[in-house]
Amino acid sequence: MTDPSGYLAAHIQERLAGRAHELGIRVDVRGEVIYLHGEVVNEERRREVEEAARGAAEGRPIRNEVSVVPVREPDGEERLS
């Protein structure tokens, strides 16, 4: 017998990869609640992740725990040798 929560988590991760183009987001299904974990570069990406997950969540509540971690500009010029 397959674990329905594992199937749902995998289905949501596939949707995140295809629609939100995010591969580093973890999806956990605990009871009826879907938890999203990981890091993105801005708030817009965070919302896109949640929207993509919501489309596959089968009406279950989503807890978006994805962190926004902005990409820093390099401190100096990169030297290639």
Backbone torsions as a table, in degrees:
resi	resn	phi	psi	omega
1	MET	NA	135.1	-179.8
2	THR	-84.7	149.4	177.7
3	ASP	-80.9	112.6	-177.8
4	PRO	-62.3	-32.3	179.5
5	SER	-70.6	-35.9	176.7
6	GLY	-66.7	-39.3	177.4
7	TYR	-64.2	-44.8	-179.6
8	LEU	-63.4	-43.1	179.0
9	ALA	-61.2	-43.4	179.4
10	ALA	-64.8	-40.2	179.2
11	HIS	-62.7	-42.1	179.4
12	ILE	-67.2	-40.8	179.3
13	GLN	-64.1	-37.6	175.9
14	GLU	-62.1	-42.4	179.7
15	ARG	-65.3	-39.0	177.9
16	LEU	-63.1	-39.5	179.3
17	ALA	-67.5	-40.7	-176.1
18	GLY	-80.6	-40.4	-174.6
19	ARG	-96.1	-41.8	-177.1
20	ALA	-100.0	-7.1	179.6
21	HIS	56.0	39.9	178.2
22	GLU	-119.4	118.9	-178.8
23	LEU	-101.2	-16.7	-174.2
24	GLY	-95.5	18.3	-179.7
25	ILE	-97.9	127.9	175.7
26	ARG	-91.3	142.0	179.0
27	VAL	-121.2	125.0	175.6
28	ASP	-121.1	135.8	175.3
29	VAL	-112.6	117.3	178.6
30	ARG	-124.4	110.4	-174.9
31	GLY	66.1	-125.1	179.5
32	GLU	-96.7	-3.3	-173.8
33	VAL	-100.8	137.3	177.2
34	ILE	-104.1	126.8	-179.9
35	TYR	-108.4	132.2	176.4
36	LEU	-110.2	130.3	-179.3
37	HIS	-131.5	146.7	176.0
38	GLY	146.1	-164.2	-178.2
39	GLU	-134.6	142.3	173.8
40	VAL	-133.3	169.2	-173.2
41	VAL	-86.3	-17.3	179.3
42	ASN	-158.7	170.7	-176.4
43	GLU	-64.6	-34.7	178.8
44	GLU	-61.3	-43.7	178.1
45	ARG	-63.8	-37.8	179.0
46	ARG	-61.0	-44.0	178.1
47	ARG	-66.4	-39.3	178.4
48	GLU	-61.9	-39.4	177.4
49	VAL	-61.4	-47.0	-179.1
50	GLU	-63.8	-42.7	179.4
51	GLU	-62.8	-42.7	178.9
52	ALA	-63.5	-41.8	179.0
53	ALA	-66.6	-40.9	-178.8
54	ARG	-59.5	-35.2	179.9
55	GLY	-64.7	-20.6	-179.8
56	ALA	-113.8	5.3	-171.1
57	ALA	-81.3	-3.4	179.1
58	GLU	55.2	36.4	176.6
59	GLY	80.6	1.6	179.7
60	ARG	-77.1	152.6	177.4
61	PRO	-69.0	147.0	179.8
62	ILE	-117.1	134.1	175.2
63	ARG	-110.5	103.9	-176.5
64	ASN	-86.9	102.6	179.1
65	GLU	-108.0	24.6	178.4
66	VAL	-73.8	132.3	-179.5
67	SER	-94.0	146.5	174.1
68	VAL	-96.6	119.5	179.3
69	VAL	-127.6	97.9	-176.8
70	PRO	-61.8	146.6	176.3
71	VAL	-80.5	128.3	179.6
72	ARG	-84.4	146.6	172.8
73	GLU	-71.7	148.3	177.9
74	PRO	-61.2	147.6	-178.8
75	ASP	-70.8	-30.3	-177.3
76	GLY	-151.6	-170.1	-179.7
77	GLU	-77.9	136.0	178.5
78	GLU	-82.4	130.3	-179.2
79	ARG	-105.0	129.2	175.9
80	LEU	-103.8	133.3	-178.4
81	SER	-105.2	NA	NA
